[in-house]
Amino acid sequence: MAWEGRLPFLLSVFMFLSMLSSLSDCHPHPAWPVSSRAVTGAAANYTARKASDVAAEVAGYADVAKQIIDLAVFGAAQNRSYWRLANFTDTIGNRVSGSHNLDLAIKYMHNAMTQDGLDVHLEPVKIPHWVRGKESAEMIAPRAKNLAILGLGSSVGTPPEGIKAEVLVVQSFEELKRRASEAVDKIVVFNQPFVSYGETVAYRAYGASEAAKVGAVATLIRSITPFSINSPHTGWQDYQDGVKRIPTACITIEDAELMWRITQRGQKIVVRLTMEAKTLPDADSFNTVAEIKGWQHPEQVVLLSGHLDSWDVSQGAMDDGGGAMISWEALSLIKDLGLRPRRTLRTVLWTAEEQGGVGAQQYYDLHKVNLSNIDLVMESDLGTFTPVALQFTGSDAARKVMEEVVKLLAPINTTKLEAHGEGTDISPWMQAGVPGASLHVADSRYFWFHHTEGDTMTVQDPQDMNLCSALWAVVAYVVADLQDMLHSFICDRDWDPVYRNLMA
């Protein structure tokens, strides 16, 4: 073949190889005059080859995954995360933002993880410091009855003598608006039905300000839970700027429904509410960080996490002591097996999550300069009951990788990958485009105990925590040890600018 005859063929080969390079390194290039059919075929071949290569690479970790699972579920580490949690919560108790107990908890975990042989350090943050003080509520008409309450985080207190006022019971924000004229100088009681936590929590978060807009002097809000044994639930609430701040607390389902029934009979209810709640200046605190440094790319990170703070009731064993412990346990399992991944495995125990992810946001602000080096962020904050799936947010190509990773969890029957990784503390990273994963457990009972005196070690099960620890460790280790970061798998046809230009 003459040189002139070879030129079109060689040019097409050059452009094909150039396109493959662009697909792998994600650098945009100008569009080339190549037919859409050629591009489609080339991209399809590239994608298929890459998918098969990655599937084979991940499958090669089956033996390592089994070693991790065996150690956590059946071996020397069996029940270790459970007893670590019990020792921690029994010793420290609750750990609300700004408290002395939270300081003790951070020191405890720093010492414990250091003694475990991990590389541990503390990163300073400023966090809210709200103090509950003494509080009480009593129905004094039409009959005397003590009401179980828990003031809501950031609530103001009542005057020292308390607030004595008639009650207006409503079942929705819409009903409150319709009856706005009746709310003046009243204590508004919200008896909203539980639909889901994500939807119903709006009453806890915004009920005080919505009631204050129509002249109420305080609010009592039905606890955000589907089940109660006369147990009030606390949580954070948000005052709206420019709206008068009034005291607010949660009451039990039973008392909310009782007062609703009484008013349906046309009887007047009078309640005396006393709360000493106050907000102090922000306190100094820390995020607690433990690592296993990567052997090849120590600057690249797979981040596991749970939050160390809790509310100021009970032990905070479920929310989120369990998530913190399995994030520590995952590193312990990998260390005990003598494993060291390509990338750094970093466990972060966040502070002040309950106040809106305060510690995590400050961590993000400090470390976002290294955004491209964060491979995956993981958070466990919905309990450590029996694991049923891994939830994941990322590109379609990264999802295909994760679908292969969870296949390694077949020995514990948790091979399902679901959409929408979630977590208050990892959300800044996910919003910036970093892949995120969260633990989905059999959580039907989670909101029974959430933010209550019932959040104790009694709700935890050691075998469930073994399974959660195994899942967490396998996923973190394999992703951290793969040849490529998850970011490198985002150059599929829907995203890649070269492909879009070529097809235009």
Steps between C-alpha positions, in 0.01 A plus 500: 500500500638845406567756785214718374268201524603428859450858623122489561536168682789621717317824574192308616718281724663809650163660569366175653799473735468868590136450584583208729755718674242770557254248637753379754650829618188719476685797344276677245621521141355677196261299286655304219337430162419135571171334414251449783483130413875464553484686830207295622673174417831607651342627820292185535807280459693712750219488756454125466874436534527725801197346670631147451845597624360660814264209568795261482712724721231527768427127488865444583430633850262215587752325724593820683134589548435156647793543739356830623153353539627189679703709744211736577215250515657175614859569604695676772327834429150357547287736716793741541318801359207431733717486810696805392170684475380370836823599676487844339136584565491346848805708594413832337122509465337767283719744307316815400680773306705730723478277807769367731383149412576561133852613593542176698368297207750651258790435738375144558487422128833667427668284764315180402579525130862595571536193723353299211805593294334750266636839396269738692473876524244766594387789280359805685155641428254743662162355591165615648448477875133476591406404857163346587473582869195398700171473316145392571150522360173446679143501378303684770159508329267324443694270733847473651752292306876509468614506136824327402704748294843546346598854402631537147857601422555878467168573675483805722377460854186626664496774766600359842136472603419312180224558246140426590268512201207343324579240236410494130535152348556476124592211273687682224660827399198557274260472793714741698471756220123455479468552874764770533269735690451233769875457556571841654645463854446122485731202534467329164502121515581326173336157476621423148486135386830323426544450125877455478787649690613706202157657457369523855820642652404837352267549797787458744729721295265787418200465731614768746552768238177418315305527828679820600398663171135476609558619856555177697705517822643146486469171312470137605561265208402136467822297492624399156454125530257229385499327840501609861478369853446850634850592383580855385766552231736795483689645201621823345262775398559814291372846578428712195673835473277793588246284687456516877666208677263308723564192718445166331505137614383161385231305683395137464259363242271400786479851648460667162210273413349542847493878467358475148215278625425736788474800269276303263254480789503879524694510827764763573854385584744708705869405528785635710838469324835565668833476315847619603650446154773738386770529239858570610790622283636248250734245654836361390487138385657255255432259219682175583701352212666157473683366194672214329730668249488375143816334369487643148278810511487620862360835386189329359234414758203274562319657795283304746299679766244521775438779749626497857259751650148410609205666664504562873272206580587136559818345353494588130585137428293476182534863389779493420727300725453194279597686184811640667604158628466312171702777331776434752451123481541500121853636537574253780395203286720611212795566732459166679520316168820683408333667203603840367312646204638718222315801637457631849208375705385782725239472774352830616284516811310824448400741772176703524314305231177538696523878464505474121833342410703785648827313546471332161441829319813649656695187403378537142592870491851414618560203268303584185822625339580127466161416352641303207685269739187387685406170342188407699324636810302260721269569792306278741236698689175306479579224744710184492221244484505212248653638177286461187679711237757763421360830377708685242509835323735539205529486123353210306848369432601521867175324590595209275825468694315505831258235374801273457636592845180407685503158333790424733252518789321182392620312812287734713216524244531877452567537128237765425609846385230765538480857374559811705782481748414738782632663812505848649876486550600380153246709309743790428733258325223335300363839397847577367494182290686252719342151500322423827378184672284433804391195692142380458391279787174342613407828663126468566563555872755779462258787549341329798814578703639797306593795726337345808592355836455161331816529285706259710717194451186290542393579142836382360572144387860372484445279194343788308800716582735223382323497164500878469871512585579235240305680228661833586852354499465303176357792302752751635803278449416383149418849371819635660711227340363502144744605233288803409301749706123504456540844342682341209186308408279804439601549137206321344307616195251707693770707668806515282534834315692335215213264430244781515703713260555213261130418492391863457 
